[in-house]
Amino acid sequence: MNHHAFLSVCRILCLFAGISSQATAGAAPPEFPEKPIRLIVPTNPGGSIDTIARILGAELSNQLKQSVIVENRTGASGMIAASTVAQAPRDGYTLLITHTGVLQADLLHKNSSYRLSDLAPVAEVSNTPVAFGVGMQVPVTDLQSFVQLAKEEPEKLSYGSYGKGTSAHIWAEQFSQHAGIKLIHVPYGGEIPALQDMLAGRITSAWGAVGTYKQYADAHKIRIIAVANPVRSVLLPDVPTFIEAGYPEMNASGWCGIFAPVGTPKTVIEKVSQAVLAAVHRKDVADRILVTGQEPTGTDQDTFGKRVAHDRQTWQKAISDLHITLD
């Protein structure tokens, strides 16, 4: 091969290489999702968060044209589920649906296996008002009479929470401090065991999801005397909030929301967020969420992210003021 022929061959090879390179560089990224999505739940099957996860799982499957597999990863106050997602690949195929407890666990555990900064907010699903109920054997009809009884019988009344360091524990201690009363704390591994002991008369009072408690109040098995929420619950319009009862400090509420590992592509987060909002804003889906005791909201990642950041400061101050520690 002479010199000119060699140069011609080189030019042709370089031309093809350039075309191949441009085609590769200009290729669109894989369309999300290309495989099933895992939706990790920190609670046992049957609870409000799990029920909502399964409602949304079916809706997201229809919208995204991929299976959404709900996985229950319980234990360690939700930290196992949160860690599973925080340590997952940053591709949007492993998501977390959880409650406000993800904040408290991060704040209370110095050696937590995850940090809140490891999780990126995707969408808020619902607001979570919490009911404060008493057993029917307790001779009170409202929060004022409960406080009066607690003052007459110091350190004799008890309350059940769904775990030390949970929202219920913090709310109860805030309430006790501002009311000037002392109650015996009985922590449980969830709201149902506490409710069962209240029904059996083994504890005086307990905190739990509005949706769970409402059915027992309607059956006259417990009495709900206040709700921890800025405004009255849609499901319990006749029950006053702690704020209305004279405790303005009790103005926080919980939420249910979806997170992805931090670093997940923004386009992926936006696609999931839009799908979640489209589902939650549908009346038939919203009505099913409301039955669980959660109040459907459906806010995007930016709005939800701001609420998470604000609530983290609120809970951090409450935990500090009340000297609540776990480690």
Secondary structure, 3 states (H helix, E strand, C coil): CCHHHHHHHHHHHHHHHHHHHHHHHHCCCCCCCCCCEEEEECCCCCCHHHHHHHHHHHHHHHHHCCCEEEEECCCHHHHHHHHHHHCCCCCCCEEEEEECHHHHHHHHCCCCCCCHHHEEEEEEEEEECEEEEEECCCCCCCHHHHHHHHHHCCCCCEEEECCCCCHHHHHHHHHHHHHCCCCEEEECCCHHHHHHHHHCCCCCEEEEEHHHHHHHHHCCCEEEEEEECCCCCCCCCCCCECCCCCCCCCCCCEEEEEEEECCCCHHHHHHHHHHHHHHHCCHHHHHHHHHCCCEEEEECHHHHHHHHHHHHHHHHHHHHHHCCCCC
